[in-house]
Amino acid sequence: MTSSGGHDLVAIGASWGGLDALRQILGSLPPDFDAAVVIAQHRAPESHPTAFRDLLGAVTRLQVREASDKDAIRPGTVYIAPPDYHLLVDPSSVSLSTDRPVSYARPSIDVLFETAAESFRERCAGVVLTGANTDGADGLARIVELGGAAIVQDPALRAAPSARTAGAAEIGPLLLELCGLAKVHA
């Protein structure tokens, strides 16, 4: 799996308030977006999993699915961490874990980002949406350390000083640029 721009995996982390930004970002990605997207969003363990999937699926033509253990990673597909499970990435699939919460969260953004960084290295782009705690900061720093790209919605996140800061409306076009599709959709 290789996108024309070199980034084949986009890892997005969001806290409770990130739904609107996620919808805006996914809604701006074209149906030929040739990277996979993995998402960890903090939500209640008792959340109805298909409701979140349906809310995101309503705004994008990409395939949106709640991740299952050992799902193959495919371009143009959005994988959402189920409530109360960590989402991990390896070079060809995703897996789920019920290991202890990290930074008081399961799913943990740091767990997602760190495994994505290890598996995709410079082909990974990490996005941290505005949130209330530091989950995602260490993982984003790891993505940058291994050569990936970093985007933050909140400029106060200092874990990755080289991260580009962008509002929700700017993140989708920035991802198109990172994945080599900006000129096609200009």
C-alpha positions as CSV (number, residue, x, y, z in Angstrom):
1,M,0.0,0.0,0.0
2,T,1.7,3.2,-1.1
3,S,0.0,6.5,-1.9
4,S,1.5,8.7,-4.5
5,G,2.6,11.2,-1.9
6,G,4.2,8.7,0.4
7,H,1.8,8.8,3.3
8,D,-0.4,5.7,3.3
9,L,-1.8,5.9,6.8
10,V,-3.5,8.8,8.6
11,A,-3.9,8.3,12.3
12,I,-6.4,10.7,14.0
13,G,-6.9,11.2,17.7
14,A,-9.8,13.1,19.2
15,S,-11.4,13.5,22.6
16,W,-15.1,13.7,23.3
17,G,-15.5,17.1,21.6
18,G,-13.8,16.1,18.3
19,L,-16.9,14.8,16.4
20,D,-17.5,18.0,14.5
21,A,-13.9,18.3,13.5
22,L,-13.8,14.6,12.4
23,R,-16.9,15.1,10.3
24,Q,-15.4,18.2,8.7
25,I,-12.1,16.4,7.9
26,L,-13.6,13.2,6.6
27,G,-16.2,15.2,4.6
28,S,-13.4,17.0,2.7
29,L,-11.6,13.8,1.6
30,P,-12.4,12.7,-1.9
31,P,-13.6,9.1,-2.7
32,D,-10.2,8.4,-4.3
33,F,-8.2,9.2,-1.2
34,D,-5.6,6.5,-1.3
35,A,-4.5,6.3,2.3
36,A,-6.2,4.4,5.1
37,V,-7.5,6.4,8.1
38,V,-7.5,5.1,11.7
39,I,-9.3,6.9,14.4
40,A,-9.2,6.8,18.2
41,Q,-11.8,9.0,19.8
42,H,-12.5,9.1,23.6
43,R,-16.1,8.0,24.2
44,A,-18.0,6.2,26.8
45,P,-17.5,2.4,27.0
46,E,-21.3,2.0,26.7
47,S,-21.5,4.1,23.5
48,H,-23.4,2.5,20.7
49,P,-20.7,1.6,18.1
50,T,-22.7,1.9,15.0
51,A,-24.0,5.4,15.9
52,F,-20.5,6.9,15.7
53,R,-19.7,5.0,12.5
54,D,-23.0,6.2,10.9
55,L,-22.4,9.8,11.9
56,L,-19.0,9.8,10.2
57,G,-20.2,7.7,7.3
58,A,-22.9,10.2,6.5
59,V,-20.4,12.9,5.6
60,T,-17.8,10.9,3.5
61,R,-17.7,8.6,0.5
62,L,-14.9,6.7,2.1
63,Q,-15.8,3.4,3.6
64,V,-16.3,3.8,7.4
65,R,-16.2,0.8,9.6
66,E,-15.7,0.0,13.3
67,A,-12.4,-1.9,13.4
68,S,-12.4,-5.6,14.0
69,D,-9.5,-7.6,15.2
70,K,-7.2,-8.4,12.3
71,D,-9.0,-6.3,9.7
72,A,-6.7,-5.8,6.7
73,I,-5.7,-2.2,6.2
74,R,-7.0,-0.9,2.9
75,P,-6.7,2.5,1.2
76,G,-9.8,4.7,1.2
77,T,-11.1,3.0,4.4
78,V,-11.7,4.6,7.8
79,Y,-11.2,2.3,10.8
80,I,-12.7,3.5,14.1
81,A,-11.6,2.1,17.5
82,P,-14.6,0.5,19.2
83,P,-15.6,1.8,22.6
84,D,-13.4,0.6,25.4
85,Y,-10.7,-1.0,23.1
86,H,-7.3,0.2,22.1
87,L,-6.8,0.2,18.3
88,L,-3.3,-1.0,17.3
89,V,-1.7,-0.9,13.8
90,D,0.7,-3.3,12.2
91,P,2.0,-3.1,8.6
92,S,-1.0,-4.9,7.1
93,S,-3.8,-5.0,9.6
94,V,-5.3,-3.5,12.8
95,S,-5.9,-5.3,16.1
96,L,-7.8,-4.6,19.2
97,S,-6.7,-4.7,22.8
98,T,-8.4,-4.5,26.2
99,D,-5.1,-3.7,28.0
100,R,-5.3,-1.1,30.8
101,P,-6.3,2.5,29.9
102,V,-3.4,4.8,28.9
103,S,-3.7,8.4,30.0
104,Y,-7.1,7.4,31.5
105,A,-8.4,6.4,28.1
106,R,-9.2,3.3,26.2
107,P,-9.0,3.7,23.3
108,S,-5.8,5.6,23.8
109,I,-4.6,8.0,21.1
110,D,-1.0,7.4,22.2
111,V,-1.3,3.6,21.7
112,L,-2.8,4.1,18.2
113,F,-0.1,6.6,17.2
114,E,2.8,4.7,18.6
115,T,1.9,1.5,16.8
116,A,1.1,3.4,13.6
117,A,4.5,5.1,13.8
118,E,6.3,1.8,14.3
119,S,4.5,0.1,11.4
120,F,4.4,2.9,8.9
121,R,7.2,5.2,9.9
122,E,7.7,8.0,7.3
123,R,4.5,6.9,5.5
124,C,2.3,7.9,8.6
125,A,0.6,11.2,9.2
126,G,-0.7,11.9,12.7
127,V,-3.5,14.3,13.5
128,V,-4.4,15.4,17.1
129,L,-7.6,17.3,17.4
130,T,-8.2,19.7,20.2
131,G,-8.8,17.9,23.4
132,A,-8.8,18.2,27.2
133,N,-5.8,16.1,28.1
134,T,-2.4,15.1,26.9
135,D,-3.3,11.7,25.3
136,G,-1.8,11.8,21.8
137,A,1.2,14.0,22.6
138,D,3.7,11.2,23.1
139,G,2.4,9.2,20.2
140,L,2.6,12.2,17.9
141,A,6.2,12.8,19.0
142,R,6.9,9.2,18.1
143,I,5.4,9.6,14.6
144,V,7.7,12.6,14.0
145,E,10.7,10.8,15.5
146,L,10.3,8.0,12.9
147,G,9.9,10.4,10.0
148,G,6.1,10.8,9.7
149,A,4.1,14.0,9.5
150,A,2.3,15.7,12.3
151,I,-0.7,18.0,12.4
152,V,-2.3,19.6,15.5
153,Q,-5.5,21.5,15.7
154,D,-4.4,23.1,19.0
155,P,-1.1,25.1,18.8
156,A,-0.6,24.5,22.6
157,L,0.4,20.9,21.9
158,R,4.1,21.1,22.1
159,A,5.0,17.4,22.0
160,A,5.9,17.7,18.3
161,P,7.4,21.1,17.7
162,S,7.6,20.4,14.0
163,A,3.8,19.8,13.7
164,R,1.8,21.9,11.4
165,T,-1.1,23.7,13.1
166,A,-4.3,23.8,11.2
167,G,-8.0,24.4,11.9
168,A,-10.5,21.6,11.2
169,A,-11.4,23.1,7.7
170,E,-7.7,23.1,6.7
171,I,-6.8,19.6,7.8
172,G,-8.5,17.7,5.0
173,P,-6.7,19.7,2.3
174,L,-3.4,19.4,4.2
175,L,-3.9,15.6,4.2
176,L,-4.5,15.7,0.4
177,E,-1.2,17.5,0.1
178,L,0.6,15.0,2.3
179,C,-0.8,12.1,0.4
180,G,0.0,13.6,-3.0
181,L,-3.6,14.3,-4.1
182,A,-3.7,18.1,-3.7
183,K,-3.0,18.9,-7.4
184,V,-5.6,16.3,-8.6
185,H,-8.3,17.9,-6.5
186,A,-7.3,21.6,-6.9
